Amino acid sequence: MTWRTAIADPIYQRYAIIILSLLALTGVLLATFTYVLHKYLAKVWTIWRSWLIMAPLGLLVVGLGRETTIIGITLLALFAFKEFARATGLYRDWGMTGVVYLAILVMGAAAWLPDPTTSWTRPGWPALMQAMPIYAIALIWLVPIARNRVQGQLQSVSLAIVGFLCIGWMFAHLSFLANSPHAYGYIAFILFAVEVSDIAAFTSGKLLGRRPFRSNISPKKTWGGAIGALAVSVALPWIMGFSFPPAFGWQAKIMAGLIVGIGGQLGDLTISVIKRDIGIKDMGAAIPGHGGILDRIDSLIFVAPLFVRLVNWVEPFC
């Protein structure tokens, strides 16, 4: 992955055209509804303006190459964990948060560094990635042991472990896709697919939703929205089939659709459980109209590691 290969890559070019065209089209539709039909869509405009920054920025980061992609994903993980730590109160314990920050940086390094078991020839260090939960959890437990403290430590340790596993480890799997020979297609598909699945859940929920899906966790989600998101997610690997190499057969496409359709909703609901439990609506306010960074990437928490394993099963790269 380099900026030169991105410019020449037909898959990257297609996604750039699709994403920029969708931004332009939705802008025209919003303008029509606002200024011609006189609909009040201030919140929708705010969401669109955020996407007007996020989507081209994401294309740029991926387009600049493997290194910027890994750095960008690592930074997202760091800021998402910061939001989690602030929301849950863990941020007051700098020992715990510092260990998790360090572990997230090591995950980024594992994606960046060459694999020593291949004489440093293959990019990415999968053995370190797979072992990181062991090292991180051990370091987290060392914090209260080194302090010789017991009171209140179980809560801090538990929050630190959950934060690292969900954000630092599972989400950070996404950076390993940058080491694949088909990185542009895989990364672009997974990012595009989870957002389309979210939109499908919202739209089908509005049109078909009657029964709440999990009323205490996410009151606005309905069975109609969940089924609609799953149906669209399963169809996307065929619609966006140009994203995949020839080895990515129909079985892999079915699995990719299920991973996005089920894993994406599970990630969103997981963060919703945390938010409802601590009594907040959003994890942060970094992205106008969307909430925090963690609110935007929560669908990738389970999708990223599962998709990496699917890709590695189809055509091993790490």
Secondary structure as GFF3:
##gff-version 3
##sequence-region A 1 318
A	DSSP	alpha_helix	3	8	.	.	.	ID=ss1
A	DSSP	alpha_helix	10	31	.	.	.	ID=ss2
A	DSSP	pi_helix	32	36	.	.	.	ID=ss3
A	DSSP	alpha_helix	42	63	.	.	.	ID=ss4
A	DSSP	alpha_helix	66	88	.	.	.	ID=ss5
A	DSSP	three_ten_helix	90	92	.	.	.	ID=ss6
A	DSSP	alpha_helix	94	112	.	.	.	ID=ss7
A	DSSP	three_ten_helix	116	118	.	.	.	ID=ss8
A	DSSP	alpha_helix	126	147	.	.	.	ID=ss9
A	DSSP	alpha_helix	153	163	.	.	.	ID=ss10
A	DSSP	pi_helix	164	170	.	.	.	ID=ss11
A	DSSP	three_ten_helix	171	179	.	.	.	ID=ss12
A	DSSP	alpha_helix	183	208	.	.	.	ID=ss13
A	DSSP	beta_strand	212	214	.	.	.	ID=ss14
A	DSSP	beta_strand	218	222	.	.	.	ID=ss15
A	DSSP	alpha_helix	223	239	.	.	.	ID=ss16
A	DSSP	three_ten_helix	241	243	.	.	.	ID=ss17
A	DSSP	alpha_helix	250	258	.	.	.	ID=ss18
A	DSSP	pi_helix	259	263	.	.	.	ID=ss19
A	DSSP	alpha_helix	264	278	.	.	.	ID=ss20
A	DSSP	alpha_helix	293	297	.	.	.	ID=ss21
A	DSSP	alpha_helix	300	314	.	.	.	ID=ss22
###
